[in-house]
Amino acid sequence: MIRLKGVVRHYGPNHAIGPIDLEVGPGESVVLIGPNGCGKSTMLRVAAGLETYDSGSVNVLGGEPQQDSPDFRRRVFVLDELAFFPDLSVREHLELIAVGHGLGNKAARRVDAVLARCRLSLHGDLSPRQLSKGLQQLLLIASMLVPPSPDLMILDEPERHLDEDARSWLGEELVQKKLEGTGLLVATHHRPLVEALGDRVVDFGGGGPVGSEGAE
C-alpha cells in the first residue's frame, strides 16, 4: 500500500528526513516513534501527498499520492490537523462527509452511530469551534469512522488531547480497522498505542532511520 525508497526531504538548506525506505501492506500497522522535531510528521505528509520530496520515490496504492484526486481521498484517510467547516455543526460536518462517501439515505443513521461511539451525541448541534481540544480531536476521529473503511490510514498523533479512556478506545478502533484490512501508518508518543498497533516500529530518534526500517 505504501512503498518509500530512498526518500529525502529538505527545507531550504536544512535536512528534514531521509534517506528512508519504508513499506506498509494491507492490514498492517507501521508505527513511527521519536521526539518532536525528528521528522515523523514530515514523513507522514510526504506519504500522504501533502508535501513534496527532493529525491527517492513514493508509491501509494500503485502510484504517486494525489490529494487532488477524489478517488485517492476516498481510499486514503489522512488525520493530520483539525480542519472543519466553520458554518456547520458537528452533526452537519459528519453528514457532509457521509454523503460525500456515497452513504446517501444511510448517512444520518451512520452519523448517529458514530457520534455515540465517539461520545459526541450531546454535542452534535454545536459548532466545532465551541468544543474543547479533546472533543475536537474526537470529532476528527469521528470523521475517520463515518466513511466505509478506507484502504489506508495515515495518522499523526491521533491520541493528542485525549484522556486515557479515550486513548484506550481509540486503540481498539484502530485494531479493528487493521482486522478489516486497512493499512495503518501512525506516528505516536503513546506507548500503549505503539504496543497495540505496532506490527513494525520505526524509531526516528537519534536522527531518524537512514535507508532502513527499525524495530524496537
C-alpha positions in Angstrom: 0.0 0.0 0.0 2.9 2.3 0.7 6.4 1.9 -0.6 9.0 4.6 0.0 12.5 4.1 -1.4 15.4 6.5 -0.6 13.1 9.4 0.2 14.8 12.6 1.2 13.2 16.0 2.1 14.9 19.3 2.8 13.6 22.7 3.9 16.0 25.0 2.1 19.4 24.2 3.5 18.0 22.2 6.4 17.8 18.4 6.1 14.4 17.1 7.3 14.2 13.4 6.6 16.0 10.6 4.8 17.0 8.7 3.0 14.1 6.5 4.1 12.9 3.1 2.9 9.5 2.0 4.3 6.7 -0.3 3.3 3.1 -0.8 4.6 1.0 -3.7 3.5 -2.8 -4.4 3.7 -3.9 -4.9 7.2 -0.5 -4.0 8.6 0.3 -1.2 11.0 3.7 0.6 11.0 4.2 2.9 13.9 6.7 5.9 13.9 8.2 6.9 17.3 10.7 9.5 18.3 10.9 13.0 19.8 9.2 16.1 18.4 11.1 17.6 15.5 12.7 14.4 14.4 10.8 14.2 11.1 7.8 11.9 11.8 5.2 14.3 10.7 7.2 15.4 7.6 7.4 11.7 6.5 3.7 11.2 7.0 2.9 14.3 5.0 5.2 13.2 2.2 3.4 9.7 2.2 0.0 11.4 2.1 1.0 13.7 -0.8 0.7 16.8 1.4 4.4 17.7 1.0 6.9 17.3 -1.9 10.2 15.5 -1.5 13.6 16.1 -3.0 14.7 12.6 -4.1 13.7 9.0 -3.9 10.3 7.5 -4.8 6.9 7.4 -3.1 4.3 4.9 -4.2 0.9 4.8 -2.5 -1.8 2.4 -3.8 0.1 1.9 -7.1 1.2 5.5 -7.9 2.2 8.9 -6.6 -0.1 10.2 -3.8 -2.6 12.6 -5.2 -4.5 14.7 -2.7 -6.4 16.4 -5.6 -7.9 13.1 -6.7 -11.3 12.3 -5.2 -10.6 8.6 -5.6 -7.3 8.9 -3.7 -9.0 10.8 -0.8 -11.8 8.1 -0.6 -9.2 5.4 -0.4 -6.7 7.1 1.9 -7.7 8.8 5.2 -5.2 11.3 6.5 -5.5 12.5 10.1 -3.2 15.5 10.4 -4.5 18.7 11.8 -8.1 19.6 12.6 -10.0 21.1 9.7 -13.7 21.8 9.8 -16.4 23.8 8.1 -16.9 26.8 10.5 -20.6 27.3 9.5 -21.6 23.7 10.0 -22.5 22.0 13.3 -20.7 18.8 14.4 -23.5 16.7 13.0 -23.7 18.6 9.7 -20.0 18.3 9.3 -20.2 14.5 9.6 -23.3 14.2 7.5 -21.5 16.0 4.7 -18.6 13.5 4.9 -21.1 10.6 4.9 -22.9 11.9 1.8 -19.6 12.6 0.1 -18.7 8.9 0.6 -21.9 7.7 -1.0 -23.9 6.7 2.1 -27.0 8.5 0.7 -30.1 7.9 2.9 -28.0 5.9 5.3 -25.9 9.0 6.2 -28.0 10.2 9.2 -28.1 6.8 10.8 -24.4 6.3 10.3 -23.6 9.7 11.8 -25.8 9.0 14.8 -23.9 5.7 15.4 -20.5 7.4 15.1 -21.5 10.3 17.4 -22.4 7.8 20.0 -19.2 5.8 19.5 -17.1 8.9 19.9 -19.1 10.3 22.9 -20.2 13.3 20.9 -24.0 12.7 20.9 -24.6 15.6 23.3 -22.5 17.9 21.1 -24.0 17.3 17.7 -25.6 20.7 17.4 -22.6 22.7 18.4 -20.1 24.3 16.1 -16.7 22.6 16.2 -15.1 25.8 17.5 -17.3 25.5 20.6 -15.7 22.2 21.5 -12.7 21.6 23.8 -9.5 20.4 22.3 -10.3 16.9 23.4 -13.7 16.9 21.8 -12.3 18.5 18.6 -9.9 15.6 18.4 -12.8 13.2 18.9 -14.6 15.0 16.0 -11.5 14.4 13.8 -11.6 10.7 14.7 -15.3 10.6 14.0 -14.5 12.0 10.5 -12.3 8.9 10.2 -15.1 6.5 11.3 -18.0 7.8 9.3 -16.9 6.6 5.8 -16.6 2.9 4.9 -13.2 1.6 5.9 -10.5 3.1 3.6 -7.6 1.1 2.1 -5.1 3.1 4.1 -5.0 5.5 7.1 -2.1 7.9 7.7 -2.4 9.2 11.3 -0.3 11.8 13.0 -0.6 11.6 16.8 -4.3 10.6 16.8 -4.1 10.3 20.6 -3.4 14.0 21.2 -5.7 15.9 23.6 -7.5 12.6 24.6 -7.7 11.3 28.1 -6.6 7.7 28.9 -10.0 6.2 28.5 -10.4 7.8 25.1 -6.9 6.7 24.1 -7.7 3.1 25.0 -10.9 3.2 23.0 -9.0 4.7 20.0 -6.6 1.8 20.1 -9.4 -0.7 19.9 -11.0 1.2 17.0 -7.7 1.2 15.1 -7.0 -2.5 15.8 -10.5 -3.2 14.3 -9.5 -1.2 11.2 -6.5 -3.5 10.8 -8.7 -6.5 11.1 -10.8 -5.1 8.3 -7.7 -5.0 6.1 -6.9 -1.3 6.3 -3.2 -0.4 6.3 -2.0 2.0 9.0 0.9 4.4 9.1 0.8 6.1 12.5 3.1 8.5 14.4 2.5 8.5 18.2 4.1 9.2 21.5 1.7 7.0 23.4 3.3 3.7 24.4 0.1 1.7 24.8 -0.9 2.7 21.3 2.6 1.6 20.0 2.1 -1.8 21.7 -1.4 -2.2 20.4 -0.7 -1.3 16.8 3.0 -1.8 16.1 3.4 -4.7 13.7 6.6 -2.8 13.0 8.0 0.2 14.8 10.3 2.7 13.1 12.3 4.7 15.6 13.1 8.2 14.3 15.1 9.1 17.5 18.8 9.8 17.2 18.5 11.4 13.7 15.9 9.1 12.2 16.1 5.9 10.2 18.6 6.0 7.4 17.9 3.8 4.5 16.1 1.1 6.5 13.3 0.2 8.8 13.9 -0.1 12.5 12.1 -2.1 15.2 12.0 -1.9 18.9 
